[in-house]
Amino acid sequence: MSENDGQRFDRLPATAAEREVDGRATREEVVDWWADRFGISPETFDDHTFWEKGAGKIWIFAGDAPSPITIEGLGMTFLRTRQEHWKPTTDAVQRFGRLATKNVFELTDEQAERFVDGQDQEIPYDGDWGYVIAAHELAGEREPIGVGLYVYGELKSTVPKGRQRSV
Amino acid sequence: MEPFERYRDVVDDFEAFIDACRRSLPMAVRVNTLKATPEQVERAFDEAGVGYERADWHPHVVRVETDTPGATWPSIHGWVHGQEEVSTIPGTVLAPEPGDRVLDACAAPGSKATQLAAEMDDAGTLVANDNNLGRLSALRFNCERLGVTNVAVTNRDARNFSLKPFAAGGEHEGPQFDRVLVDAPCSCEGTIRKNPDALDGWSEDHVAGIAGVQKGILRRAIQVTRDGGQVVYSTCTFAPEENEAVLDHVLEREDCRLVDYDLALEHDDGLTEWRDTEFDPQVAKAKRVYPHQNDTGGFFTAKLEVSA
């Protein structure tokens, strides 16, 4: 096993059998995580490749590129791995979260406004603790806003400072 | 406005031009079709009580009656991107298709790059390059907010853009591009309605200096485009030194030609002469948009085809 080089993009191995870099997530683990956590089917990502740059930061790219590749960005940051609880990014949840069938918090207008403003709020919920998708209704559809952390009866907003807004 | 005096003889109704340059610009957004339809955006603006009007020349451009479109739900979800109307011209003219390999040579902060990704329906590869490392974070932020996953971001001087990082195993260089956008750094005269201080520091020396950079960028863009591929050259300035003169320079040195295109905005043809210089007559196929013609900013756009 070799060490992760945080300065370049490496395509994730398809499965654990092909893993060459210690601790690196596999494509199979990544798509299974989205299926287990949010019910998003692995086929959703058939046209995408997954890459690691930086320790544990997984990027999703439409199509393919030579691996490794040393450039500034490749697709969208997608998932934080190499930690006990993997964490999806706000941007990934906004892009793919419409397909989620579980661990989705449907917020009222007022709750949604507080959430996107970065505020934590106490909301009763009987689902799993951990990272959830916060959503609300917009133009007649359920639309994902971002990632919440649900613990001890409280929905913590993890909307990054640069994405927080006062609606 | 004094630098604009030199355009008195080339702009029709010069007084109306100057008057328009003094007015502030209407706020506009572009619908990000990767995430929403114009109908969804309009319904969301209705729910928020924000007035709007769809532009008649472009199905995805909406003029909005708010000074802070960024604090509305359509923006938070990446359904829309605040973008001046004329800034959507070059992406519309380049019109990349899903599966294309596309380069945006001067991409930060990403308004046009994200429009290209939307035109491609996020399929194919968009290389978004900028030489300014500090502005790459804005480029990446906008790409991610708008849900783009087909973008590869590079940090090169566009005059020396390299295909090497994309070389497959055993190859020396990566593939050439089907389409390239050169939305060049410029003297920004056409942004005067958005930035009233746009002309501070204006001088003919400054214009000449930028024109040298523009020529280098456009030549390199032609070189990395496949035979039969297309390149769009655009600026947000009126200075012929940065527009027709750049085209004239590149037409003489690279194997390419200017091509016609449609634009449903009122505009003028490119200038075939400026002061004592005559340009290649092909430059008339470029289009100049002046602020008083459509109540927008000013813009210049040309479409080139790389010869087979």
Interface residues (C-beta under 8 A of the other chain):
Chain A: D47 H48 I60 F61 A62 G63 A65 P66 I69 T70 I71 E72 G73 L74 G75 M76 T77 T89 D91 Q94 R95 V116 L138 A139 G140 E141 E143 I145 G162 R163 R165 S166 V167
Chain B: L34 K35 A36 Q40 V41 R43 A44 E47 G70 A71 T72 W73 P74 S75 I76 H77 G78 D122 A123 G124 T125 A128 L136 L139 R140 F141 C143 E144 R145 G147 V148 T149 N150 V151 A152 V153 T154 N155 P165 F166 A167 A168 G169 G174
